[in-house]
Amino acid sequence: MRGTKTVTKFAEELGMTKSNYSKIELGRTNASITTLQRIAKLTNSTLLVDLIPNEPNQSEQIELEIEKIGSTTFSIGFEFKSTIVTLSNYYK
């Protein structure tokens, strides 16, 4: 998904360290909705997020994240499980 850009360059464009971006790419940490929004924008992709939480306490967190980014024109569709979609699956 980052095309021919290096991990370092892509992370820099996202405003994060190479280490933190690599953890997201490898599925070792969750990305915030804001970070997913930035990735979608940089890759000219549509972001889809499943807003049905797998655990009851995630509902509040999802609402807070949506409030932070405000109303947007993208769709939301990654599942909120223990790890948000492993982004490396989308780099093919």
N, CA, C and O atoms as a DFTB+ gen file, in Angstrom:
368 C
 N C O
     1  1       0.814      -1.181       0.000
     2  2       0.000       0.000       0.000
     3  2       0.865       1.255       0.000
     4  3       0.466       2.277      -0.558
     5  1       2.035       1.196       0.613
     6  2       2.912       2.354       0.598
     7  2       3.716       2.421      -0.683
     8  3       4.558       3.301      -0.858
     9  1       3.444       1.469      -1.592
    10  2       4.102       1.466      -2.898
    11  2       5.596       1.270      -2.776
    12  3       6.063       0.369      -2.078
    13  1       6.340       2.118      -3.457
    14  2       7.796       1.986      -3.454
    15  2       8.455       2.799      -2.345
    16  3       9.680       2.798      -2.226
    17  1       7.670       3.482      -1.544
    18  2       8.234       4.263      -0.441
    19  2       8.811       3.337       0.616
    20  3       8.270       2.263       0.883
    21  1       9.908       3.763       1.208
    22  2      10.480       2.993       2.309
    23  2       9.602       3.155       3.541
    24  3       8.802       4.085       3.634
    25  1       9.764       2.239       4.480
    26  2       9.032       2.341       5.748
    27  2       9.365       3.670       6.410
    28  3       8.480       4.336       6.946
    29  1      10.630       4.057       6.376
    30  2      11.063       5.308       7.005
    31  2      10.359       6.509       6.382
    32  3       9.852       7.371       7.100
    33  1      10.325       6.572       5.061
    34  2       9.699       7.702       4.362
    35  2       8.192       7.740       4.616
    36  3       7.630       8.805       4.872
    37  1       7.540       6.578       4.545
    38  2       6.096       6.526       4.762
    39  2       5.764       6.930       6.197
    40  3       4.828       7.697       6.425
    41  1       6.523       6.419       7.163
    42  2       6.308       6.774       8.571
    43  2       6.480       8.275       8.770
    44  3       5.708       8.906       9.491
    45  1       7.491       8.836       8.131
    46  2       7.747      10.276       8.220
    47  2       6.547      11.068       7.696
    48  3       6.142      12.058       8.304
    49  1       5.985      10.636       6.574
    50  2       4.816      11.314       6.006
    51  2       3.588      11.193       6.910
    52  3       2.705      12.051       6.887
    53  1       3.541      10.122       7.705
    54  2       2.440       9.935       8.656
    55  2       2.665      10.711       9.948
    56  3       1.752      10.847      10.763
    57  1       3.884      11.221      10.134
    58  2       4.203      11.953      11.357
    59  2       4.496      11.036      12.525
    60  3       4.212      11.373      13.674
    61  1       5.069       9.864      12.231
    62  2       5.407       8.927      13.304
    63  2       6.782       8.332      13.043
    64  3       7.350       8.499      11.964
    65  1       7.307       7.638      14.042
    66  2       8.611       7.015      13.888
    67  2       8.504       5.745      13.055
    68  3       7.438       5.140      12.943
    69  1       9.630       5.361      12.478
    70  2       9.691       4.114      11.710
    71  2       9.303       2.939      12.597
    72  3       8.584       2.037      12.166
    73  1       9.777       2.952      13.829
    74  2       9.497       1.870      14.777
    75  2       8.002       1.730      15.036
    76  3       7.461       0.625      14.985
    77  1       7.335       2.847      15.312
    78  2       5.892       2.792      15.579
    79  2       5.106       2.358      14.350
    80  3       4.167       1.571      14.463
    81  1       5.481       2.864      13.174
    82  2       4.774       2.455      11.962
    83  2       4.992       0.966      11.692
    84  3       4.056       0.264      11.310
    85  1       6.207       0.487      11.884
    86  2       6.501      -0.936      11.655
    87  2       5.653      -1.826      12.550
    88  3       5.198      -2.886      12.120
    89  1       5.437      -1.403      13.796
    90  2       4.594      -2.181      14.717
    91  2       3.166      -2.295      14.181
    92  3       2.539      -3.348      14.296
    93  1       2.657      -1.216      13.601
    94  2       1.314      -1.243      13.010
    95  2       1.311      -2.173      11.802
    96  3       0.435      -3.027      11.667
    97  1       2.294      -1.999      10.932
    98  2       2.369      -2.785       9.702
    99  2       2.470      -4.284       9.992
   100  3       1.918      -5.104       9.259
   101  1       3.175      -4.628      11.063
   102  2       3.360      -6.035      11.425
   103  2       2.236      -6.572      12.308
   104  3       2.238      -7.751      12.662
   105  1       1.278      -5.718      12.667
   106  2       0.155      -6.163      13.488
   107  2       0.493      -6.321      14.954
   108  3      -0.200      -7.037      15.676
   109  1       1.554      -5.659      15.407
   110  2       1.965      -5.769      16.814
   111  2       1.319      -4.721      17.704
   112  3       1.393      -4.806      18.930
   113  1       0.689      -3.737      17.086
   114  2      -0.018      -2.700      17.834
   115  2      -1.195      -2.214      16.995
   116  3      -1.233      -2.419      15.782
   117  1      -2.140      -1.579      17.646
   118  2      -3.312      -1.036      16.959
   119  2      -3.038       0.387      16.496
   120  3      -2.339       1.145      17.168
   121  1      -3.581       0.734      15.370
   122  2      -3.505       2.105      14.875
   123  2      -4.777       2.828      15.289
   124  3      -5.858       2.240      15.311
   125  1      -4.641       4.099      15.613
   126  2      -5.831       4.892      15.927
   127  2      -6.593       5.168      14.632
   128  3      -6.053       5.011      13.537
   129  1      -7.823       5.572      14.766
   130  2      -8.611       5.927      13.584
   131  2      -7.943       7.089      12.854
   132  3      -7.949       7.140      11.624
   133  1      -7.372       8.014      13.609
   134  2      -6.683       9.149      12.998
   135  2      -5.519       8.675      12.140
   136  3      -5.330       9.161      11.025
   137  1      -4.737       7.726      12.653
   138  2      -3.612       7.185      11.884
   139  2      -4.112       6.443      10.656
   140  3      -3.542       6.576       9.573
   141  1      -5.175       5.662      10.817
   142  2      -5.744       4.953       9.670
   143  2      -6.243       5.939       8.618
   144  3      -6.125       5.693       7.418
   145  1      -6.800       7.058       9.081
   146  2      -7.271       8.092       8.161
   147  2      -6.085       8.667       7.378
   148  3      -6.185       8.876       6.169
   149  1      -4.971       8.921       8.057
   150  2      -3.775       9.444       7.381
   151  2      -3.247       8.447       6.353
   152  3      -2.880       8.828       5.242
   153  1      -3.210       7.159       6.731
   154  2      -2.739       6.119       5.809
   155  2      -3.631       6.080       4.573
   156  3      -3.139       6.009       3.447
   157  1      -4.938       6.127       4.787
   158  2      -5.879       6.110       3.663
   159  2      -5.643       7.302       2.736
   160  3      -5.651       7.159       1.513
   161  1      -5.435       8.468       3.323
   162  2      -5.220       9.671       2.518
   163  2      -3.928       9.563       1.709
   164  3      -3.909       9.888       0.522
   165  1      -2.846       9.106       2.350
   166  2      -1.558       8.996       1.664
   167  2      -1.554       7.945       0.561
   168  3      -0.770       8.032      -0.383
   169  1      -2.418       6.968       0.681
   170  2      -2.449       5.876      -0.298
   171  2      -3.646       5.974      -1.241
   172  3      -3.913       5.058      -2.019
   173  1      -4.361       7.096      -1.164
   174  2      -5.560       7.286      -1.996
   175  2      -6.518       6.107      -1.868
   176  3      -7.050       5.606      -2.859
   177  1      -6.725       5.678      -0.628
   178  2      -7.589       4.534      -0.339
   179  2      -8.831       4.983       0.412
   180  3      -8.877       6.086       0.958
   181  1      -9.826       4.127       0.434
   182  2     -11.025       4.356       1.231
   183  2     -10.873       3.585       2.527
   184  3     -10.539       2.400       2.506
   185  1     -11.110       4.229       3.641
   186  2     -11.012       3.602       4.951
   187  2     -12.392       3.131       5.383
   188  3     -13.330       3.926       5.444
   189  1     -12.520       1.861       5.677
   190  2     -13.779       1.283       6.153
   191  2     -13.553       0.706       7.539
   192  3     -12.609      -0.058       7.740
   193  1     -14.399       1.057       8.499
   194  2     -14.267       0.552       9.866
   195  2     -15.600      -0.015      10.323
   196  3     -16.638       0.633      10.187
   197  1     -15.569      -1.212      10.858
   198  2     -16.753      -1.847      11.434
   199  2     -17.001      -1.197      12.791
   200  3     -16.169      -1.314      13.690
   201  1     -18.113      -0.527      12.947
   202  2     -18.387       0.181      14.199
   203  2     -19.102      -0.675      15.236
   204  3     -19.550      -0.156      16.258
   205  1     -19.215      -1.955      14.993
   206  2     -19.808      -2.852      15.980
   207  2     -18.667      -3.445      16.797
   208  3     -17.951      -4.318      16.308
   209  1     -18.486      -2.989      18.024
   210  2     -17.353      -3.458      18.827
   211  2     -17.512      -4.918      19.237
   212  3     -18.622      -5.431      19.378
   213  1     -16.373      -5.564      19.421
   214  2     -16.363      -6.955      19.863
   215  2     -16.478      -7.066      21.376
   216  3     -16.839      -8.121      21.898
   217  1     -16.175      -5.989      22.076
   218  2     -16.278      -5.967      23.531
   219  2     -17.104      -4.745      23.931
   220  3     -16.982      -3.694      23.302
   221  1     -17.934      -4.861      24.954
   222  2     -18.798      -3.740      25.356
   223  2     -18.060      -2.431      25.619
   224  3     -18.558      -1.371      25.241
   225  1     -16.888      -2.472      26.254
   226  2     -16.186      -1.235      26.618
   227  2     -15.550      -0.539      25.421
   228  3     -15.102       0.599      25.554
   229  1     -15.494      -1.183      24.255
   230  2     -14.915      -0.550      23.080
   231  2     -15.853       0.490      22.472
   232  3     -15.399       1.383      21.756
   233  1     -17.116       0.391      22.739
   234  2     -18.081       1.321      22.168
   235  2     -17.749       2.762      22.533
   236  3     -17.774       3.641      21.671
   237  1     -17.440       3.009      23.795
   238  2     -17.088       4.358      24.238
   239  2     -15.831       4.851      23.544
   240  3     -15.773       5.999      23.104
   241  1     -14.820       3.991      23.442
   242  2     -13.563       4.378      22.811
   243  2     -13.772       4.737      21.343
   244  3     -13.187       5.699      20.845
   245  1     -14.598       3.972      20.660
   246  2     -14.886       4.248      19.252
   247  2     -15.556       5.615      19.117
   248  3     -15.196       6.399      18.240
   249  1     -16.521       5.898      19.977
   250  2     -17.205       7.188      19.928
   251  2     -16.231       8.334      20.165
   252  3     -16.316       9.365      19.497
   253  1     -15.306       8.168      21.109
   254  2     -14.319       9.210      21.388
   255  2     -13.409       9.444      20.190
   256  3     -13.113      10.590      19.852
   257  1     -12.965       8.377      19.549
   258  2     -12.106       8.510      18.373
   259  2     -12.833       9.238      17.245
   260  3     -12.246      10.089      16.576
   261  1     -14.096       8.912      17.031
   262  2     -14.874       9.562      15.972
   263  2     -15.065      11.040      16.292
   264  3     -14.976      11.881      15.397
   265  1     -15.327      11.366      17.558
   266  2     -15.475      12.768      17.955
   267  2     -14.190      13.542      17.711
   268  3     -14.236      14.703      17.303
   269  1     -13.029      12.906      17.958
   270  2     -11.739      13.576      17.763
   271  2     -11.542      13.993      16.311
   272  3     -11.063      15.093      16.036
   273  1     -11.912      13.110      15.378
   274  2     -11.660      13.424      13.972
   275  2     -12.805      14.185      13.325
   276  3     -12.650      14.722      12.229
   277  1     -13.942      14.236      13.984
   278  2     -15.080      14.976      13.456
   279  2     -15.731      14.283      12.279
   280  3     -15.416      13.137      11.958
   281  1     -16.625      14.981      11.655
   282  2     -17.343      14.441      10.500
   283  2     -16.408      14.431       9.300
   284  3     -15.760      15.434       9.001
   285  1     -16.340      13.302       8.618
   286  2     -15.441      13.187       7.475
   287  2     -16.163      12.561       6.298
   288  3     -17.305      12.118       6.413
   289  1     -15.484      12.532       5.178
   290  2     -16.096      11.994       3.972
   291  2     -15.620      10.587       3.647
   292  3     -15.907      10.083       2.561
   293  1     -14.900       9.939       4.557
   294  2     -14.449       8.584       4.283
   295  2     -15.332       7.584       4.997
   296  3     -15.993       7.905       5.985
   297  1     -15.330       6.374       4.484
   298  2     -16.074       5.292       5.124
   299  2     -15.164       4.611       6.129
   300  3     -13.942       4.647       5.985
   301  1     -15.751       3.987       7.154
   302  2     -14.964       3.316       8.188
   303  2     -15.248       1.802       8.153
   304  3     -16.420       1.425       8.155
   305  1     -14.114       0.809       8.120
   306  2     -14.344      -0.638       7.947
   307  2     -13.398      -1.664       8.459
   308  3     -13.599      -2.849       8.192
   309  1     -12.360      -1.286       9.189
   310  2     -11.509      -2.277       9.830
   311  2     -12.244      -2.781      11.061
   312  3     -13.005      -2.028      11.668
   313  1     -12.038      -4.025      11.443
   314  2     -12.705      -4.562      12.622
   315  2     -11.914      -4.213      13.870
   316  3     -10.684      -4.248      13.864
   317  1     -12.622      -3.876      14.942
   318  2     -11.980      -3.600      16.217
   319  2     -11.882      -4.904      16.992
   320  3     -12.765      -5.239      17.781
   321  1     -10.815      -5.624      16.760
   322  2     -10.543      -6.842      17.514
   323  2      -9.289      -6.563      18.318
   324  3      -8.939      -5.402      18.530
   325  1      -8.607      -7.601      18.769
   326  2      -7.404      -7.369      19.554
   327  2      -6.372      -6.608      18.734
   328  3      -5.586      -5.838      19.287
   329  1      -6.368      -6.812      17.445
   330  2      -5.489      -6.063      16.554
   331  2      -6.307      -5.593      15.369
   332  3      -7.005      -6.387      14.740
   333  1      -6.226      -4.306      15.060
   334  2      -6.899      -3.801      13.869
   335  2      -6.192      -4.420      12.670
   336  3      -5.002      -4.730      12.728
   337  1      -6.920      -4.591      11.610
   338  2      -6.440      -5.282      10.417
   339  2      -4.934      -5.120      10.225
   340  3      -4.402      -4.011      10.282
   341  1      -4.268      -6.228      10.000
   342  2      -2.837      -6.188       9.727
   343  2      -2.651      -5.499       8.381
   344  3      -3.008      -6.039       7.334
   345  1      -2.090      -4.307       8.430
   346  2      -2.004      -3.484       7.234
   347  2      -1.144      -4.121       6.155
   348  3      -1.334      -3.841       4.972
   349  1      -0.202      -4.973       6.543
   350  2       0.661      -5.594       5.540
   351  2      -0.138      -6.449       4.566
   352  3       0.330      -6.705       3.457
   353  1      -1.336      -6.899       4.950
   354  2      -2.186      -7.667       4.036
   355  2      -2.627      -6.826       2.852
   356  3      -2.982      -7.370       1.806
   357  1      -2.611      -5.504       2.998
   358  2      -3.098      -4.610       1.956
   359  2      -1.985      -4.065       1.073
   360  3      -2.251      -3.251       0.189
   361  1      -0.749      -4.492       1.289
   362  2       0.372      -3.969       0.515
   363  2       0.657      -4.796      -0.724
   364  3       1.619      -4.525      -1.442
   365  1      -0.149      -5.781      -0.978
   366  2       0.085      -6.675      -2.116
   367  2      -0.320      -6.028      -3.410
   368  3      -0.192      -6.638      -4.472
